[in-house]
Amino acid sequence: MASVFPHHPPVDYAPREQTNIVVNGTEPTDVLQILSSEAAQEILGAVRDNPRTASDIADAVDRSLQSVSYHLDRLCEADLIEPAETWYSEKGTEMTVYALATERLVVQFGASADRSV
């Protein structure tokens, strides 16, 4: 029997072209610390071309769902990944679909920027 819930409809999203991170020594930036994690880098790579759910990301990077969820929360707080859509499982459970929030990340030292996180 076919499900009434769409399982994987197309995700229409458009990440920002660029995000600047300013390292000026007076205000700490957590973004570089978050990006230093191997797991976070793998997650960013997993959603680079296609938005995915947390469980799909966990399968792609061969990590536990708990670990991926932790890093997704941190990446969302840093505004590097964002929820792009909601899908429904065959059982009707809501699943958040994550996508890159920006195409390019630029680190600047000592200067202000138009868009900083």
BAVO-230728 format. One record per atom (N, C-alpha, C): x negated, y, z negated; atom name; residue number from 1. Coordinates in steps of 0.2 Angstrom, whole numbers. Each point is the difference from the previous one (the first is absolute). Example, Ala and Ser with C-alpha at 12.3 -4.5 7.8 and 13.67 -1.06 7.14 Angstrom:
> -66	-28	-39	N	1
> 4	6	0	CA	1
> -4	6	0	C	1
> 2	5	4	N	2
> -4	6	-1	CA	2
> 4	5	-3	C	2
//
This chain:
> -4	-6	0	N	1
> 4	6	0	CA	1
> -4	6	0	C	1
> 1	5	4	N	2
> -4	6	1	CA	2
> 2	5	-6	C	2
> -6	3	-2	N	3
> 1	5	-6	CA	3
> 3	6	2	C	3
> 4	3	-4	N	4
> 3	7	2	CA	4
> -5	5	-2	C	4
> -5	-1	-3	N	5
> -5	5	-2	CA	5
> -6	-1	6	C	5
> -2	6	2	N	6
> -6	0	5	CA	6
> -6	-2	-4	C	6
> -4	-4	3	N	7
> -6	-3	-4	CA	7
> -6	5	1	C	7
> -1	1	7	N	8
> -6	4	1	CA	8
> 2	5	6	C	8
> 4	5	-1	N	9
> 1	5	5	CA	9
> -6	4	1	C	9
> 0	3	6	N	10
> -6	5	1	CA	10
> 0	6	-5	C	10
> -6	2	-2	N	11
> -1	5	-4	CA	11
> -3	6	4	C	11
> 4	5	-1	N	12
> -2	7	4	CA	12
> -3	4	-5	C	12
> -6	1	0	N	13
> -4	5	-5	CA	13
> -5	3	4	C	13
> -2	6	-3	N	14
> -5	4	3	CA	14
> -5	2	-5	C	14
> -6	-3	-1	N	15
> -4	3	-5	CA	15
> -3	7	2	C	15
> -2	4	-6	N	16
> -3	6	2	CA	16
> -6	-1	4	C	16
> -2	5	4	N	17
> -6	-1	4	CA	17
> -7	0	-5	C	17
> 0	4	-5	N	18
> -6	1	-4	CA	18
> 2	2	-7	C	18
> -4	-3	-5	N	19
> 0	2	-7	CA	19
> -7	2	-2	C	19
> -1	6	-3	N	20
> -6	2	-2	CA	20
> 0	-1	-8	C	20
> -6	-3	-2	N	21
> -1	-1	-7	CA	21
> -6	5	-2	C	21
> 1	4	-5	N	22
> -5	5	-2	CA	22
> -3	-2	-6	C	22
> -7	-1	0	N	23
> -4	-2	-6	CA	23
> -4	7	-1	C	23
> 2	3	-6	N	24
> -3	7	-1	CA	24
> -3	0	-7	C	24
> 0	-6	-4	N	25
> -3	0	-6	CA	25
> 4	3	-6	C	25
> 5	3	1	N	26
> 4	3	-5	CA	26
> 6	-3	-1	C	26
> 3	-3	5	N	27
> 6	-4	-1	CA	27
> -1	-7	2	C	27
> 1	-5	-4	N	28
> -1	-7	2	CA	28
> 5	-3	6	C	28
> -3	-4	4	N	29
> 4	-3	5	CA	29
> 0	-8	-1	C	29
> 6	-3	-1	N	30
> 0	-7	-1	CA	30
> 0	-4	7	C	30
> 1	4	5	N	31
> 0	-4	7	CA	31
> -6	-4	1	C	31
> -6	3	-1	N	32
> -6	-3	1	CA	32
> -1	-7	-4	C	32
> 2	1	-6	N	33
> 0	-6	-5	CA	33
> 5	-5	3	C	33
> 6	2	2	N	34
> 5	-5	2	CA	34
> -3	-3	6	C	34
> -3	3	5	N	35
> -3	-2	6	CA	35
> -6	-5	-1	C	35
> -3	1	-6	N	36
> -6	-4	-1	CA	36
> 2	-8	-1	C	36
> 6	-1	-1	N	37
> 2	-7	-1	CA	37
> 0	-4	6	C	37
> -3	-6	0	N	38
> 1	-4	6	CA	38
> 7	-2	2	C	38
> 4	-1	-5	N	39
> 7	-2	1	CA	39
> 4	6	3	C	39
> -1	6	-2	N	40
> 3	5	3	CA	40
> -2	1	7	C	40
> -6	-1	2	N	41
> -3	1	7	CA	41
> 4	-6	4	C	41
> 0	-6	-3	N	42
> 3	-5	4	CA	42
> 8	1	2	C	42
> 3	3	-5	N	43
> 7	2	0	CA	43
> 1	5	6	C	43
> -4	5	-1	N	44
> 0	6	6	CA	44
> -1	-3	7	C	44
> -5	-5	0	N	45
> -1	-3	7	CA	45
> 6	-4	2	C	45
> 4	-3	-5	N	46
> 5	-5	1	CA	46
> 6	4	3	C	46
> 1	7	-2	N	47
> 6	4	2	CA	47
> -2	5	6	C	47
> -6	-1	2	N	48
> -3	5	5	CA	48
> 4	0	6	C	48
> 2	-6	3	N	49
> 3	0	6	CA	49
> 8	-1	0	C	49
> 2	-4	-6	N	50
> 7	-2	-1	CA	50
> 2	1	-7	C	50
> 5	4	-1	N	51
> 3	0	-7	CA	51
> 2	-7	-2	C	51
> -1	-1	-7	N	52
> 1	-7	-3	CA	52
> 3	1	-7	C	52
> 3	-5	-2	N	53
> 3	-1	-7	CA	53
> -6	-2	-4	C	53
> 1	1	-7	N	54
> -5	-2	-4	CA	54
> -2	-8	0	C	54
> 5	-4	1	N	55
> -2	-7	1	CA	55
> -3	-2	6	C	55
> 1	4	6	N	56
> -3	-1	6	CA	56
> -7	2	-1	C	56
> -1	6	-3	N	57
> -7	2	-1	CA	57
> -4	-5	-4	C	57
> 3	-2	-6	N	58
> -3	-5	-4	CA	58
> -3	-6	4	C	58
> 5	-3	5	N	59
> -2	-5	4	CA	59
> -6	2	5	C	59
> 0	6	2	N	60
> -5	2	5	CA	60
> -7	1	-3	C	60
> 0	2	-6	N	61
> -6	1	-3	CA	61
> -2	-5	-5	C	61
> 4	-6	-1	N	62
> -1	-6	-4	CA	62
> -2	2	-7	C	62
> 5	4	-3	N	63
> 0	3	-7	CA	63
> 7	-2	-3	C	63
> 0	0	-6	N	64
> 6	-1	-4	CA	64
> 5	6	1	C	64
> 6	-1	0	N	65
> 5	6	1	CA	65
> -1	5	-6	C	65
> -1	-3	-6	N	66
> -2	5	-6	CA	66
> -5	5	2	C	66
> -6	-3	2	N	67
> -6	4	2	CA	67
> 2	5	5	C	67
> 3	-2	6	N	68
> 2	4	5	CA	68
> 5	6	-2	C	68
> 5	-2	-4	N	69
> 4	5	-3	CA	69
> -3	5	-4	C	69
> -5	-2	-4	N	70
> -4	5	-4	CA	70
> -3	5	5	C	70
> -4	-3	5	N	71
> -4	5	4	CA	71
> 5	4	5	C	71
> 6	-3	2	N	72
> 5	4	3	CA	72
> 2	6	-4	C	72
> 1	-1	-6	N	73
> 2	5	-5	CA	73
> -5	6	0	C	73
> -6	-2	0	N	74
> -6	5	-1	CA	74
> 0	3	7	C	74
> 0	-3	6	N	75
> -1	3	6	CA	75
> 6	4	2	C	75
> 6	-1	-3	N	76
> 6	4	1	CA	76
> -1	7	-4	C	76
> -2	-1	-6	N	77
> -2	6	-5	CA	77
> -5	4	4	C	77
> -5	-2	3	N	78
> -5	3	3	CA	78
> 2	3	7	C	78
> 7	-2	2	N	79
> 3	3	6	CA	79
> -4	-3	6	C	79
> -3	-6	0	N	80
> -3	-3	6	CA	80
> 5	-5	3	C	80
> 4	-3	-4	N	81
> 5	-5	3	CA	81
> 7	3	-3	C	81
> 5	-1	4	N	82
> 7	2	-2	CA	82
> 5	-5	2	C	82
> 6	0	-3	N	83
> 5	-4	2	CA	83
> 3	3	6	C	83
> 1	-5	5	N	84
> 2	3	7	CA	84
> 7	-3	1	C	84
> 2	-5	-3	N	85
> 7	-3	2	CA	85
> 2	-5	-6	C	85
> 6	-2	1	N	86
> 2	-5	-5	CA	86
> 3	-6	5	C	86
> -3	-6	-1	N	87
> 3	-6	3	CA	87
> 4	-4	-5	C	87
> 4	-5	2	N	88
> 3	-4	-4	CA	88
> -2	-7	1	C	88
> -1	-4	-5	N	89
> -2	-7	1	CA	89
> 7	-4	2	C	89
> -1	-6	2	N	90
> 5	-4	2	CA	90
> 5	-1	-6	C	90
> -2	1	-6	N	91
> 4	-1	-6	CA	91
> 3	7	-2	C	91
> -2	5	4	N	92
> 3	7	-2	CA	92
> -4	4	-4	C	92
> -6	-2	-2	N	93
> -4	4	-5	CA	93
> -3	6	4	C	93
> 0	6	-3	N	94
> -4	5	4	CA	94
> -7	-1	-1	C	94
> -4	2	6	N	95
> -7	-1	0	CA	95
> -3	7	3	C	95
> -4	3	-3	N	96
> -3	6	2	CA	96
> -5	-1	5	C	96
> 0	3	6	N	97
> -5	0	5	CA	97
> -5	5	-1	C	97
> -6	-1	0	N	98
> -6	5	-1	CA	98
> -3	1	6	C	98
> -2	7	1	N	99
> -4	2	6	CA	99
> -5	5	-2	C	99
> -5	1	5	N	100
> -5	5	-2	CA	100
> 3	7	0	C	100
> -2	4	-5	N	101
> 3	7	0	CA	101
> -4	5	4	C	101
> -6	-2	2	N	102
> -4	4	4	CA	102
> -5	-4	5	C	102
> -1	3	5	N	103
> -4	-3	5	CA	103
> -8	1	-1	C	103
> -2	5	-3	N	104
> -7	2	-1	CA	104
> 0	3	-7	C	104
> -6	-2	-3	N	105
> -1	3	-7	CA	105
> -7	3	1	C	105
> 0	7	-2	N	106
> -6	4	0	CA	106
> -2	2	-7	C	106
> -6	-2	-2	N	107
> -3	2	-6	CA	107
> -4	7	1	C	107
> 2	5	-4	N	108
> -4	6	0	CA	108
> -3	1	-6	C	108
> -6	3	0	N	109
> -4	2	-7	CA	109
> 0	7	-1	C	109
> 3	3	-5	N	110
> -1	7	-2	CA	110
> 4	5	3	C	110
> 5	-2	5	N	111
> 4	5	3	CA	111
> 7	-2	0	C	111
> 4	5	0	N	112
> 8	-1	0	CA	112
> 2	-3	7	C	112
> 6	-3	0	N	113
> 2	-3	6	CA	113
> 8	2	1	C	113
> 2	-1	6	N	114
> 7	2	1	CA	114
> 5	-5	-3	C	114
> -2	-7	0	N	115
> 4	-5	-3	CA	115
> -5	-4	-4	C	115
> 1	0	-7	N	116
> -5	-4	-4	CA	116
> 5	-4	-5	C	116
> -3	-6	-2	N	117
> 3	-4	-4	CA	117
> -4	-2	-6	C	117
//
